[in-house]
Amino acid sequence: MPGLEVLQRWRDAGNPVPVIVLTARDAWHERVTGFKAGADDYSASLPRRGADRAHRALLRRRGGQAGPSVASGDLRLDEDRQEAVLPGGEAVPLTGTEFRLLRASC
């Protein structure tokens, strides 16, 4: 399912999660479509690290949790370093995919 359709369904269901659309499509009408679907921001040129920082800033503005780390049980994810921090304090570097999967499950 296309991302904007997912976003529209979220908004229709009352899901207020902040969303920044990151895409290679930057025509004005595509931006309008993104905002109509419920995007809070739309960027066609934001680098990945900048996107992560922008996302945390958007969460802070919306009153959500947006610190440099996310925790679930004894595991902590360091957003800035892209690492999993184990209960004993050992930091384990993660690939982008590993990090996103763990973050989605926290």
The 8 nearest C-alpha neighbors of each residue, nearest first, counted from 0:
[[1, 2, 4, 5, 3, 6, 8, 7],
 [2, 0, 4, 3, 5, 6, 7, 8],
 [3, 1, 5, 4, 6, 0, 7, 20],
 [4, 2, 6, 5, 1, 7, 36, 33],
 [3, 5, 7, 6, 2, 1, 8, 0],
 [6, 4, 2, 8, 3, 7, 9, 1],
 [5, 7, 3, 9, 4, 8, 36, 2],
 [6, 8, 36, 4, 10, 9, 5, 3],
 [9, 7, 11, 5, 6, 10, 12, 4],
 [10, 8, 6, 14, 12, 7, 11, 5],
 [9, 11, 13, 7, 14, 12, 8, 6],
 [10, 12, 8, 13, 9, 7, 14, 6],
 [13, 11, 9, 10, 14, 8, 7, 15],
 [12, 14, 10, 11, 15, 9, 8, 16],
 [13, 15, 9, 10, 12, 16, 11, 8],
 [14, 16, 13, 17, 10, 9, 18, 12],
 [17, 15, 14, 18, 58, 9, 10, 61],
 [16, 18, 39, 15, 58, 57, 19, 61],
 [19, 17, 38, 39, 20, 16, 40, 54],
 [18, 20, 40, 41, 39, 38, 21, 17],
 [19, 21, 41, 42, 40, 22, 18, 38],
 [22, 20, 42, 43, 41, 19, 45, 23],
 [21, 23, 43, 24, 20, 42, 25, 44],
 [22, 24, 43, 25, 44, 21, 42, 26],
 [25, 23, 22, 43, 26, 29, 30, 21],
 [24, 26, 43, 23, 27, 29, 30, 22],
 [25, 27, 29, 28, 24, 30, 31, 43],
 [26, 28, 30, 29, 25, 31, 32, 24],
 [27, 29, 31, 30, 26, 32, 25, 33],
 [30, 28, 32, 26, 31, 27, 33, 25],
 [31, 29, 33, 27, 28, 32, 34, 41],
 [30, 32, 28, 34, 29, 33, 35, 27],
 [31, 33, 29, 35, 30, 34, 36, 28],
 [34, 32, 30, 36, 31, 35, 38, 29],
 [33, 35, 38, 37, 31, 36, 32, 30],
 [34, 36, 32, 37, 33, 31, 38, 7],
 [35, 37, 7, 33, 34, 3, 38, 6],
 [38, 36, 34, 35, 7, 10, 39, 6],
 [37, 39, 34, 18, 40, 33, 19, 36],
 [40, 38, 18, 19, 17, 37, 34, 41],
 [39, 41, 19, 38, 20, 42, 18, 34],
 [42, 40, 20, 19, 21, 30, 38, 43],
 [43, 41, 21, 44, 45, 20, 22, 40],
 [42, 44, 22, 23, 25, 21, 24, 45],
 [43, 45, 42, 46, 23, 22, 21, 25],
 [44, 46, 50, 42, 49, 43, 47, 21],
 [47, 45, 49, 48, 50, 44, 51, 21],
 [46, 48, 50, 49, 51, 45, 52, 21],
 [49, 47, 51, 50, 46, 52, 45, 79],
 [50, 48, 52, 46, 47, 51, 53, 45],
 [49, 51, 47, 53, 48, 52, 45, 54],
 [52, 50, 54, 48, 49, 53, 55, 47],
 [51, 53, 49, 55, 54, 50, 56, 48],
 [54, 52, 50, 56, 51, 55, 49, 57],
 [53, 55, 57, 51, 52, 56, 50, 58],
 [56, 54, 65, 58, 52, 57, 53, 59],
 [57, 55, 53, 59, 54, 58, 52, 60],
 [58, 56, 60, 54, 55, 59, 53, 61],
 [57, 59, 63, 61, 55, 60, 56, 65],
 [60, 58, 62, 56, 61, 57, 63, 65],
 [59, 61, 57, 58, 62, 56, 63, 55],
 [60, 62, 58, 59, 63, 57, 17, 56],
 [63, 61, 59, 60, 58, 64, 65, 57],
 [64, 62, 58, 59, 61, 65, 60, 57],
 [65, 63, 66, 58, 59, 62, 55, 69],
 [64, 66, 55, 58, 59, 63, 67, 56],
 [65, 67, 68, 64, 55, 69, 78, 59],
 [66, 68, 78, 77, 79, 65, 69, 55],
 [69, 67, 77, 76, 78, 66, 75, 70],
 [68, 70, 76, 75, 77, 71, 105, 67],
 [71, 69, 75, 74, 76, 72, 105, 68],
 [70, 72, 105, 74, 73, 75, 69, 104],
 [71, 73, 74, 70, 75, 105, 86, 69],
 [72, 74, 86, 71, 75, 85, 70, 84],
 [73, 75, 85, 71, 72, 70, 84, 86],
 [76, 74, 70, 84, 69, 83, 71, 77],
 [77, 75, 83, 69, 68, 82, 84, 78],
 [76, 78, 68, 82, 80, 81, 79, 67],
 [79, 77, 81, 67, 68, 80, 76, 82],
 [78, 80, 77, 81, 67, 68, 82, 48],
 [79, 81, 82, 77, 78, 92, 76, 83],
 [82, 80, 78, 77, 79, 93, 92, 98],
 [83, 81, 92, 77, 91, 93, 80, 76],
 [82, 84, 76, 91, 90, 75, 77, 85],
 [85, 83, 90, 75, 89, 88, 76, 74],
 [84, 86, 89, 88, 74, 87, 83, 90],
 [87, 85, 73, 88, 74, 84, 89, 75],
 [88, 86, 85, 89, 84, 90, 73, 74],
 [87, 89, 85, 86, 84, 90, 75, 83],
 [88, 90, 85, 84, 87, 91, 86, 83],
 [91, 89, 84, 83, 82, 88, 85, 92],
 [90, 92, 83, 82, 84, 93, 89, 85],
 [93, 91, 82, 81, 90, 83, 94, 80],
 [94, 92, 82, 98, 97, 81, 91, 95],
 [93, 95, 97, 96, 98, 92, 81, 99],
 [94, 96, 98, 97, 99, 93, 81, 100],
 [95, 97, 99, 98, 94, 100, 93, 101],
 [98, 96, 94, 100, 95, 99, 93, 101],
 [97, 99, 95, 101, 96, 100, 93, 102],
 [100, 98, 102, 96, 101, 97, 103, 95],
 [101, 99, 103, 97, 98, 102, 96, 104],
 [102, 100, 104, 98, 103, 99, 97, 105],
 [101, 103, 99, 105, 104, 100, 98, 76],
 [102, 104, 100, 101, 105, 99, 98, 97],
 [103, 105, 101, 102, 100, 71, 99, 98],
 [104, 71, 102, 103, 101, 70, 69, 72]]
